[in-house]
Each structure stands twice: as C-alpha cells, then as structure tokens.
Amino acid sequence: MPVLLPTSRSRRRAQNADARNRTLTDHAVVIAGGGPTGLMLAAELALADVDVAVVERRADQTLVETRAGGLHARTIELLDQRGVAERFLREGQIVQLAGFAWTRLDISDLPTRHAYGLALRQNHIERILADWAAELEVTFYRAREVTGFAQDETGVEVMLSDGEGLRANYLVGCDGGRSLVRKAAGIAFPGTSPTLLNLMAEVEMRDEPQFGLRHDALGFHGLSKTESGRVLVVLTEATLAATGEPTLRDLSEALVAVYGTDFGVKNPAWISRFTDAARQAASYREGRVLLAGDAAHIHHSVGGQGLNLGVQDAVNLGWKLAQVVKGISPGTLLDSYYAERQKVAARVLRNTMAQIALLRRGEDGLKAARDVVSELLAMDEPRRRFGAMMSGLDIAYDLGEGQALLGRRMPDLDLTIEGRKLRVFTLLHGARGVLLNFGKQGSIDIAPWKDRVDVAEADTDGAWELPAIGQVVAPGTVLVRPDGHVAWVGDESQHGLEEALIRWFGPAAA
C-alpha cells in the first residue's frame, strides 16, 4: 500500500498529478537526515558500492548546538573497523567517559584497544563523518527536507520540500525524534511521557559561576566550562508547563530559582529544552521504509548513549540493506535489524530511566540510593559490567546456542597472515564478511561466497577475552559479519558453516 504524509484531499491529488509529470532521480537508497546516524549509514552503503543519497535540511554541516559530547568505546571500535578512527582521535580528548547516574566508570582495564571514551562535540563528529561520506561519493540534497513519500512493491517515491522527487528501492528515516518518516509510515512510538523538563544552553556569564553539579527539590543542575570558554548550563525546570522555544529570560529565571542569581547570563549561542521521555518505535520497518537513530528511539541524554546508539544502528543496518538492494540476500535479512537492535535500544531506555530515577531530586532517600549505587560500582566486577554496558562493549546479539563468542563483537586480535602482522579490525575496512581460519591452511573452501566473504588463514598468540565475560576458549574458525559481530564459531568439521553463510550472506553463487 502506498504511504503518504497526511494532506488534504485536493493537495494529495495535486501531488499525485505533479508526480506523474515529474522526472524522478533514481537512487538505490535515500536517507532522510544527515546527522551522525544518517552519515554513518550513507558511508556504510557507499562502501558496499550502493548508490545512496542523503536529504538534509541544513545547507551545510554547521551545527550551532553542542548536543552530544563524545564517543563511547564500541563506537570508536566501529570507526576503527572502517579505518577512520584516527580522524576522530586526532581531534578529540581521550577520557574515561562512561558513567552511571554521575558515577564515573573506569573502563581502562577492559579488553579492547579503545578502553576509553572520546570527548568530541557533535559538530566535529558530523563534520568528519560528512567529509568521509563525500570521499565515498555519497550524493547530498542539502537545504531540503523529505515532505512525504509513497511506496509500492518495487520502490519508494520520495517528495522533497523544493518540489523535486526521488525514486529509491528503500527510504531510511534518520530524521530525529520527531521523525516525519516514522509518522508518515504509520509506525507507533510507544513509551513513557516526560517527568522532567531540562533547559540546556551555551552562554557567556558576567560573573564567575559555581561550576559543578548539584541537586535540590527541583532536580539536578550543572554548570561547566566549554572548549570555547563559554558556560554550558543544564537546569531542571520547576514544572512541565513550559512550551515553545526557550528564551534568555527563561534561562535567567531558571538560574535565579536554583542559584539565587543568573550570574549576568548573556549572549547565548543556543538554548534548548529536552525531557526524559523514553519511546521506541513499535517496528523499525514498514515495507521499504526503515528507521534508525532517534527516529527509532528517544531517551534522556544522561550517560551520553544516544549518538552512539544511532551510529551503531547504522553499522548493523548498512551491510544488510546493501545485500538486499544488490539482490544478494532476500528482504527477510532486514528482519534481523529490528530483532537485534530493538533489544539494544530497549536496554538503553531502561538504564537511562534508572539513572533519572536516581538523579531526579535531591531528597535524602534518593541521595542515600545514589551513594549505595556509587559504592557498588566502585567494586571491580560491577564496575566492569556496567562499564561494558554503558560503553557498548558487551552488546550480544541472540544468534542461537553456541560458544560465548557467538553474537558478540570479535576481539581485535593481532594476527599473522602470510607472514604479515595485521589486526582483525584491519580486515573489516572494506565492510565485508571475513572467515578467519586458525586451523590447517586450505582446509575450508567457501568459494561460492568469495564475492562477499574474505578468507584469512591466520595465526594468533593472544588471549581471547571479552568485556564482562573474560577469557574464552580460542576457536578453530570464526565467521565475522561486516559489523564485526561473530556469526559462526566452529572447527575443521565446519558443522553449521554453510547455514550461517546462507543466513548472513545469501545463497551460494552459481
């Protein structure tokens, strides 16, 4: 069934008439939204030689608001898998970024080359991703928005705000929490309503403020210095009644309510409001329309997981969508995208709600609960487990019964291949599957899949260790998906290998 953004009947007739008279520009995939999720997805598709276009309302990648402030360890690993992590590491500051309800979690002893976070503002993250996407020759339609679409059995017609139309095999909504694509597709967005309203701003202050975090009867608040020398303000407002765009006066009054002064606040770079609403799309797919990032899930920013969750959505979806578009795999492969990522997002929604419950107010009981949680997280085992969760290093997809590696991220082992020293992540730069054979050379033949899976006859001496799991038995053979997750673990018997190859990489080539 065609899906159209609701309009008046006369306007819809006019749109349909325009569509019949318009020459459409064809792309394999159109992405609505050029934020971090959309840019990462575009790069993933381009790596797979898929014709992809991004529709972005901004004329360029300029972003005034601070928004997200960093990358967690698993996201850095994903960028390392594509050979671009160093671009981000050069510009950011390596820090212990993971935390739970303001309790810092040191992950420096977790088994990863990136046992840290990266403090880097979203405007820089987007710029670097956009430059990479441009290198990969992704098409951009800037200063335009998707205003509606209609899909049929063969594709999707996408209407843009300038009257132009695009035709694609698939449309992916990466257009944020208020996603037009999600609404137009009729996908429900159930969840919890707001219990608090936060003001956030980047400003100048005449008087030296009281930097740091605080609690009171209203909620939690914070003042910190930004890299530009301005002050980043986060305040909990007294009620949920405020509507519309916040003003400098709103910010001044909120500062006075908390600190007794507004510190001579002036010259805001930006002011915004956000809530702790937690919602998740009932499905990430409706026919040929898919959702990723905030379009599929929203939650409070505590813990800094939102941007990372969206980028990880993109890496899970990109290679699957590419294979379906190219006819390598059936459309049912896309069902695994929702099955895998829905559970990951649900866990993030749960942990953010738990953190907000602890941080919500400055009451004695909540302060005692925060202290108890902080004491618990100071212990090594809880710290490692929560650190692995908050950094995304412990993500495990349910791929059935099997060895502990199955469904988890492949460790970035040091390998020796034909006398050369290589890392596992280096083998994933091309976003292709990899079969690592640590047994007898030449003992495994997957020639019918050689166009989509590389075989590496490898040796390694390092320990196989997983965050939150510990050491695991070194297997003889491992099939790694393009997103770096283990799809099959076996030995020279190759039991189940063909089924795994068909499941994740399509039928054998003729």
Buried (B, 14 or more C-beta within 10 A) or exposed (E): EEBBBEEEEEEBEEBBEEBEEEEBBEBBBBBBBBBBBBBBBBBBBBBBEBBBBBBBBBEEBEBEBBBBBBBBBBBBBBBBBBBBBEBBBEBBEBEBBBBBBBBBBBBEEBBBBBBBBBBBBBBBBBBBBBBBBBEBEBBBBEEBBBBBBBBEEEBBBBBBBEEBBBBBBBBBBBBBBEBBBBBBBEBEBEBEEEBBBBBBBBBBBEEEBEEEEEBBEBBBBBBEEBEEEBBBBBBBBBEEEEEEEBEBEBBBBBBEBBBEBBBBBEEBBBBBBBBBBBBBBBBBBBBBBBBBBBBBBBBBBBBBBBBBBBBBBBBBBBBBBBBBBBEBBEBEBBEBBBEBBBEBBEBBBEBBBBBBBBBBBBEEEBEEBBEEBBEBBEEEEBBBBBBBBBBBBBBBBEBEEEBBBBBBBBBBBBBEBEEEEBBBBBBBEEBBBBBBBBBEEEEBEBEBBEEBBBBBBBEBEEEBBBBBBEEBEBBBBBBBBBBBBBBBBBEEEBEBBBEBBBBBBBEEEE
